[in-house]
């Protein structure tokens, strides 16, 4: 085996692709998946948003992790809507049926629902 058969060792810090997804990046991606901006998510864990974006661009696990977080947030919000819809409908019905409410109150309640 000749000396030229060995790969030279890389010096310095390993690249983003070579290390596991760090916990602080995971926390930032959880925040991002729950609707925070890139900047707010990164600042909450003490990093620059450009670094967070670089992790998502370059790390093989970051995109999948972020997508799972976003899907979890959507699942939770859908569950909340499904749970609370009957209560919201009942409150609207109560406003409509309440004889003491003036017409404009009922109209406004109906408009607020139709604009959603």
Short mmCIF file of the C-alpha atoms (twelve columns), coordinates in Angstrom:
data_MODEL
# 
_entry.id   MODEL 
# 
loop_
_atom_site.group_PDB 
_atom_site.id 
_atom_site.type_symbol 
_atom_site.label_atom_id 
_atom_site.label_alt_id 
_atom_site.label_comp_id 
_atom_site.label_asym_id 
_atom_site.label_seq_id 
_atom_site.Cartn_x 
_atom_site.Cartn_y 
_atom_site.Cartn_z 
_atom_site.pdbx_PDB_model_num 
ATOM 1   C CA . UNK A 1   0.000   0.000  0.000  1 
ATOM 2   C CA . UNK A 2   1.482   3.264  -1.081 1 
ATOM 3   C CA . UNK A 3   1.277   6.504  0.786  1 
ATOM 4   C CA . UNK A 4   -0.909  7.930  -1.986 1 
ATOM 5   C CA . UNK A 5   -3.609  5.270  -1.356 1 
ATOM 6   C CA . UNK A 6   -4.813  7.044  1.804  1 
ATOM 7   C CA . UNK A 7   -7.377  9.798  1.653  1 
ATOM 8   C CA . UNK A 8   -6.174  12.947 3.292  1 
ATOM 9   C CA . UNK A 9   -7.945  13.753 6.558  1 
ATOM 10  C CA . UNK A 10  -10.161 16.730 6.457  1 
ATOM 11  C CA . UNK A 11  -9.207  19.412 8.884  1 
ATOM 12  C CA . UNK A 12  -11.592 21.674 10.731 1 
ATOM 13  C CA . UNK A 13  -15.250 21.406 11.530 1 
ATOM 14  C CA . UNK A 14  -17.325 18.684 9.827  1 
ATOM 15  C CA . UNK A 15  -19.858 19.892 7.281  1 
ATOM 16  C CA . UNK A 16  -23.563 20.137 8.004  1 
ATOM 17  C CA . UNK A 17  -24.224 16.986 5.978  1 
ATOM 18  C CA . UNK A 18  -21.789 14.935 8.076  1 
ATOM 19  C CA . UNK A 19  -23.247 15.537 11.548 1 
ATOM 20  C CA . UNK A 20  -26.554 14.500 13.130 1 
ATOM 21  C CA . UNK A 21  -29.239 17.197 13.181 1 
ATOM 22  C CA . UNK A 22  -28.382 19.193 16.332 1 
ATOM 23  C CA . UNK A 23  -31.016 19.522 19.097 1 
ATOM 24  C CA . UNK A 24  -31.140 23.319 18.879 1 
ATOM 25  C CA . UNK A 25  -31.837 23.092 15.144 1 
ATOM 26  C CA . UNK A 26  -34.580 20.555 15.852 1 
ATOM 27  C CA . UNK A 27  -36.145 22.943 18.403 1 
ATOM 28  C CA . UNK A 28  -36.028 25.774 15.861 1 
ATOM 29  C CA . UNK A 29  -37.662 23.558 13.241 1 
ATOM 30  C CA . UNK A 30  -40.417 22.626 15.694 1 
ATOM 31  C CA . UNK A 31  -41.115 26.338 16.174 1 
ATOM 32  C CA . UNK A 32  -41.054 26.912 12.423 1 
ATOM 33  C CA . UNK A 33  -43.398 23.975 11.879 1 
ATOM 34  C CA . UNK A 34  -45.821 25.532 14.350 1 
ATOM 35  C CA . UNK A 35  -45.993 28.761 12.370 1 
ATOM 36  C CA . UNK A 36  -43.169 30.955 13.649 1 
ATOM 37  C CA . UNK A 37  -41.122 32.847 11.102 1 
ATOM 38  C CA . UNK A 38  -37.638 31.653 10.151 1 
ATOM 39  C CA . UNK A 39  -36.133 34.573 12.018 1 
ATOM 40  C CA . UNK A 40  -38.179 34.108 15.206 1 
ATOM 41  C CA . UNK A 41  -37.575 30.361 15.212 1 
ATOM 42  C CA . UNK A 42  -33.829 30.782 14.852 1 
ATOM 43  C CA . UNK A 43  -33.544 33.590 17.405 1 
ATOM 44  C CA . UNK A 44  -35.492 31.547 19.974 1 
ATOM 45  C CA . UNK A 45  -32.682 28.987 20.015 1 
ATOM 46  C CA . UNK A 46  -29.841 31.476 19.657 1 
ATOM 47  C CA . UNK A 47  -28.911 31.119 16.018 1 
ATOM 48  C CA . UNK A 48  -29.109 33.218 12.869 1 
ATOM 49  C CA . UNK A 49  -32.007 32.501 10.542 1 
ATOM 50  C CA . UNK A 50  -29.623 32.105 7.596  1 
ATOM 51  C CA . UNK A 51  -27.905 29.259 9.434  1 
ATOM 52  C CA . UNK A 52  -31.262 27.597 10.062 1 
ATOM 53  C CA . UNK A 53  -32.166 27.941 6.385  1 
ATOM 54  C CA . UNK A 54  -28.772 26.479 5.471  1 
ATOM 55  C CA . UNK A 55  -29.475 23.429 7.640  1 
ATOM 56  C CA . UNK A 56  -32.792 22.894 5.862  1 
ATOM 57  C CA . UNK A 57  -31.099 23.272 2.488  1 
ATOM 58  C CA . UNK A 58  -28.025 21.135 3.204  1 
ATOM 59  C CA . UNK A 59  -28.804 18.591 5.932  1 
ATOM 60  C CA . UNK A 60  -30.333 15.341 4.673  1 
ATOM 61  C CA . UNK A 61  -32.693 15.008 7.681  1 
ATOM 62  C CA . UNK A 62  -33.819 18.630 8.111  1 
ATOM 63  C CA . UNK A 63  -36.471 18.830 5.394  1 
ATOM 64  C CA . UNK A 64  -38.178 15.631 6.505  1 
ATOM 65  C CA . UNK A 65  -38.057 16.739 10.135 1 
ATOM 66  C CA . UNK A 66  -39.642 20.104 9.258  1 
ATOM 67  C CA . UNK A 67  -42.334 18.465 7.131  1 
ATOM 68  C CA . UNK A 68  -43.256 16.115 10.018 1 
ATOM 69  C CA . UNK A 69  -43.495 19.091 12.378 1 
ATOM 70  C CA . UNK A 70  -45.758 20.978 9.984  1 
ATOM 71  C CA . UNK A 71  -47.961 17.919 9.493  1 
ATOM 72  C CA . UNK A 72  -48.238 17.460 13.267 1 
ATOM 73  C CA . UNK A 73  -49.272 21.118 13.659 1 
ATOM 74  C CA . UNK A 74  -51.900 20.721 10.931 1 
ATOM 75  C CA . UNK A 75  -53.224 17.534 12.500 1 
ATOM 76  C CA . UNK A 76  -53.565 19.278 15.860 1 
ATOM 77  C CA . UNK A 77  -55.365 22.278 14.360 1 
ATOM 78  C CA . UNK A 78  -57.752 20.027 12.403 1 
ATOM 79  C CA . UNK A 79  -58.493 18.075 15.554 1 
ATOM 80  C CA . UNK A 80  -59.251 21.302 17.423 1 
ATOM 81  C CA . UNK A 81  -61.568 22.490 14.632 1 
ATOM 82  C CA . UNK A 82  -63.406 19.192 14.580 1 
ATOM 83  C CA . UNK A 83  -63.807 19.271 18.350 1 
ATOM 84  C CA . UNK A 84  -64.917 22.914 18.608 1 
ATOM 85  C CA . UNK A 85  -67.152 23.213 15.521 1 
ATOM 86  C CA . UNK A 86  -70.347 22.008 17.247 1 
ATOM 87  C CA . UNK A 87  -69.876 24.583 20.035 1 
ATOM 88  C CA . UNK A 88  -69.304 27.391 17.523 1 
ATOM 89  C CA . UNK A 89  -72.370 26.355 15.528 1 
ATOM 90  C CA . UNK A 90  -74.491 26.281 18.677 1 
ATOM 91  C CA . UNK A 91  -73.333 29.761 19.687 1 
ATOM 92  C CA . UNK A 92  -74.258 31.085 16.242 1 
ATOM 93  C CA . UNK A 93  -77.666 29.440 16.464 1 
ATOM 94  C CA . UNK A 94  -78.166 30.990 19.909 1 
ATOM 95  C CA . UNK A 95  -77.373 34.463 18.523 1 
ATOM 96  C CA . UNK A 96  -79.790 33.968 15.628 1 
ATOM 97  C CA . UNK A 97  -82.602 32.660 17.838 1 
ATOM 98  C CA . UNK A 98  -82.220 35.215 20.623 1 
ATOM 99  C CA . UNK A 99  -85.208 37.554 20.243 1 
ATOM 100 C CA . UNK A 100 -83.427 40.306 22.192 1 
ATOM 101 C CA . UNK A 101 -80.711 40.633 19.517 1 
ATOM 102 C CA . UNK A 102 -81.316 43.313 16.939 1 
ATOM 103 C CA . UNK A 103 -81.254 42.433 13.261 1 
ATOM 104 C CA . UNK A 104 -77.846 43.979 12.643 1 
ATOM 105 C CA . UNK A 105 -76.315 41.725 15.342 1 
ATOM 106 C CA . UNK A 106 -77.675 38.629 13.620 1 
ATOM 107 C CA . UNK A 107 -76.562 39.877 10.206 1 
ATOM 108 C CA . UNK A 108 -73.065 40.624 11.521 1 
ATOM 109 C CA . UNK A 109 -72.832 37.160 13.107 1 
ATOM 110 C CA . UNK A 110 -73.790 35.547 9.814  1 
ATOM 111 C CA . UNK A 111 -71.357 37.727 7.854  1 
ATOM 112 C CA . UNK A 112 -68.518 36.800 10.200 1 
ATOM 113 C CA . UNK A 113 -69.166 33.117 9.515  1 
ATOM 114 C CA . UNK A 114 -69.537 33.527 5.770  1 
ATOM 115 C CA . UNK A 115 -66.244 35.442 5.488  1 
ATOM 116 C CA . UNK A 116 -64.265 32.554 6.978  1 
# 
